[in-house]
Amino acid sequence: MKRCLGVLAVVLAWVAASGHAAAAPRYELVDLGVLRQGDQSEAKAINNADEIVGVAYQSGGAGYPVRFVHGRAQRLIQHSAPPYRSGQVTAISDAGHITGQLHIGRSTNPVFVTLGDITTQYEPPEGSASAHGINSQGQVVGRRSQPMQPDRAFLMHDGQWQDLPVPQPELPSIAWAINDAGQVAGIVRQTVDGVQGQYGALWQDGVLKETFGLPGSLSTLALAINRQGWVVGSSQVGPHYFQTHAYLHRDGVTIDLETRHGARSYAYGINAAGDVIGDRALAGRSGPFLYSGGRLWWLAKLLPTAQQAQWRLLWVRGINDAGHVVGLARNAEGSLRAVMLRRLDPNPAGR
């Protein structure tokens, strides 16, 4: 009973604190550009200096890690030895560290870290690795794979690789995001009461602090973390994949953000104000959402009417403390473009 009352108090305090922002937020869409005319692009992450990174795809299909500057995409890495065929960007820190993956050969896909004009490639001592998050100290987190072994969540700094502790090492784990305090969000698989499930995980100071998910869920993803250590992701709350809800985990409590029966939602980003972005499907309609001020909004409906007619917003992946959001949209000509949704109204944690 005390635990239930504690959870209720946190939820009510969260709703009350958010109640002042009932007015709809306002956004405008900014086309971030491509490498060359006819190419396509997508934006993956944005930091608090409004630096944006993503991937640009050329006509041959290869994708290149890019930063977006003044309406154009610029390749992050001009040359590598050996030459890379394609690559992905996954995250950028507030200090400007960028991380992702380079695809050089069938079995050579090093993690890279870029700061300014300097790019360093890293490979784990054994197997391969995928980078998912980076902080301002240059600490990288992700997934490390070895033949005949379960995937393991890792933390890497300056070429020093560390597997993060898990309850059952024989089961897989993945680290998805890290904040500047060194808190890491990810997933672990573990057996609870004889039943194996996948749970959200929070590591702090190299120790697994807690695992979590919505009540009854055996399949949870934890994909983003803000500077306060609040985590967002999704939990499957029923036997079918379409019974999946976005959640916010803060102060030891996991809050279901989905308010409509039959809706499916996934959260991918969170800022210091607790604004959450992700994707949602409800009653035959699907698209990106914003959770702000205690409400879920369809992001496309927060654009000016003219832009709603000119663009179809497909997905979003990053949000910064000013409330600016980045992702992918299709323009009137049918081209896929990296976009930023610039928030026009004041944001509680914005600058």
C-alpha positions, -999 to +999 in steps of 0.1 A: +000+000+000+028+024+008+045+017-025+012+023-044+007+056-026+043+066-034+038+059-071+005+078-071+021+108-054+049+109-080+024+107-109+001+134-095+031+156-088+043+151-124+009+160-138+005+190-116+039+203-124+031+199-161-003+214-160+008+250-167+018+241-203-016+231-216-014+254-247-003+237-278+034+241-286+043+257-319+069+246-344+082+253-379+099+228-402+135+235-415+149+215-444+184+206-434+197+198-469+216+170-487+251+164-501+241+168-537+209+176-556+188+145-559+203+128-527+184+120-496+191+126-459+179+119-424+187+136-391+195+114-361+206+136-332+208+172-320+227+188-290+221+219-270+242+240-293+218+231-321+244+210-338+227+183-359+241+150-373+227+123-394+232+104-426+231+115-463+224+089-490+237+093-525+221+079-556+241+046-554+225+039-520+256+044-498+250+064-466+276+088-452+279+103-417+272+140-420+267+172-400+241+197-412+253+233-416+234+262-431+210+241-451+236+216-464+250+183-454+287+180-449+306+147-447+321+141-413+349+119-426+364+127-460+391+099-459+398+068-439+424+041-441+412+017-454+384+036-472+350+032-458+320+022-479+292+037-459+285+047-423+259+056-397+257+084-370+239+076-338+246+105-313+263+139-306+272+152-272+268+188-259+306+191-263+303+182-299+316+145-297+300+125-325+298+087-327+286+060-350+297+032-372+319+029-404+314+000-427+347-009-443+345-046-450+322-076-443+338-080-409+353-046-403+329-020-389+348+001-364+332+026-339+342+061-346+344+092-325+347+127-342+355+159-324+360+189-347+379+177-377+396+148-359+381+113-362+394+082-344+384+047-351+381+020-324+376-018-325+370-040-295+397-065-285+374-093-298+343-094-320+326-063-332+307-034-317+279-009-324+280+026-309+247+040-297+254+070-274+282+094-264+286+121-237+307+152-233+336+133-218+338+112-249+325+080-233+307+058-258+281+031-250+266+004-272+266-033-280+295-056-283+291-089-302+313-120-302+308-154-320+289-179-299+284-153-271+254-131-261+256-094-270+270-073-241+264-037-231+297-018-232+312+015-222+343+026-241+366+056-234+398+064-253+400+028-266+395+012-231+365-012-234+344-022-204+315-046-203+287-033-181+276-056-153+243-076-158+223-099-135+228-129-158+260-128-180+247-157-201+219-134-214+222-104-238+223-067-229+226-035-248+235+001-238+216+028-257+224+062-242+247+079-217+244+114-201+271+137-189+269+123-154+279+089-168+244+074-162+237+047-189+203+036-201+198+003-219+183-032-217+191-065-200+175-099-202+170-117-170+148-144-154+123-132-128+101-158-110+111-184-135+101-163-166+127-147-188+121-111-200+137-080-213+138-050-190+150-014-191+182-009-172+200+021-156+237+019-148+254+044-126+291+046-116+297+012-134+269-005-113+235-017-124+213+005-103+179-008-113+158-026-139+123-015-148+093-016-172+056-010-172+037-034-150+034-069-164+057-062-194+083-088-204+096-067-233+109-032-225+133-009-244+152+020-228+165+043-255+173+077-242+183+095-210+183+132-200+207+150-176+185+142-146+187+105-153+151+102-165+148+074-191+123+069-219+115+040-242+086+015-247+071-015-230+049-042-245+020-043-221+001-072-238+008-104-257+010-087-291+036-062-304+009-036-311+002-035-274+033-013-268+033+019-249+058+047-245+069+053-210+089+077-188+110+063-160+119+089-133+128+086-096+123+049-096+087+051-111+077+040-146+049+061-160+028+050-190+026+080-214+000+064-236-035+075-227-057+060-255-069+024-256-057+007-287-028+031-294+008+019-300+037+043-291+075+043-289+096+070-272+130+079-286+142+111-270+138+133-239+151+167-228+157+184-195+121+197-193+108+161-196+095+167-231+094+133-249+094+126-286+086+093-305+063+076-329+026+066-324-002+048-341-039+052-333-071+043-352-054+040-386-033+071-381+005+071-374+032+096-370+056+113-346+044+126-313+055+151-286+047+146-250+048+180-233+029+197-205+013+164-195-002+158-230+005+138-261+005+159-293+007+149-330+039+168-340+027+173-376-003+192-363+019+217-345+034+229-378+020+259-397-009+249-419+011+256-451+039+233-440+014+205-431+003+205-467+039+205-481+055+180-458+048+145-444+066+140-412+078+103-410+098+099-378+118+118-352+148+107-331+163+136-312+152+166-290+173+192-272+166+214-242+152+242-263+126+217-276+140+215-311+133+181-327+151+163-356+141+135-379+129+126-414+102+140-436+090+136-472+086+168-492+060+176-519+083+162-546+086+129-528+122+133-516+132+121-482+149+150-463+165+155-429+145+181-410+145+201-378+113+211-361+122+245-345+101+252-314+088+287-315+071+291-281+093+293-250+103+259-236+106+255-198+141+242-200+150+261-232+175+289-237 
